[in-house]
Amino acid sequence: MAHSRRKFLKHSGILAAGGLLLADTADGIAARVAEDFAASDFTDRYAKLFGDQAVVDSESIELILPEIAEDGAVVPVTIRSELDGIDRLYLLADKNPTPLVAEFELAPVVAVYLTARIKLAESCRVTLIARCDGGLLRCSRWVNVMRGGCGSG
């Protein structure tokens, strides 16, 4: 019985330590997410995310959006690329109260094909930034929104 109690205490200690480490990491992640997805100006958020890094317009990443969105609360978006080495994607809308619409972290060996629905407050430019092999690639599309999806009308 003593042997299984010792084993139980040892494993409990390991689990407790791991839980504390994960809780600290989760708090850090939550703070970063709260800051990145906070209401702000597009220019400020863009500068905070990318600083003075060079961003190159590219046709190697594809952002598919409707030209006209009837309801800004459910705008379909598809992102795809055949490039190797894409490890992070940022989707931004320049007129949204929260400019960073989505951020995706990917394994660099994964082929990029994502589809989702996003909210747009009004007609605006939607920009996709892909971090690929340390560089930044950009693709943008304009969407006309008939009825805003962020409580703006």
Secondary structure, 3 states (H helix, E strand, C coil): CHHHHHHHHHHHHHHHHHHHHHHHHHHHHHHHHHHHCCCCCHHHHHHHHHCCCCEEECCCEEEECCCEECCCCCEEEEEEECCCCEEEEEEEECCCCCCEEEEEECCCCCCEEEEEEECCCCCEEEEEEEEECCEEEEEEEEEEECCCCCCCC
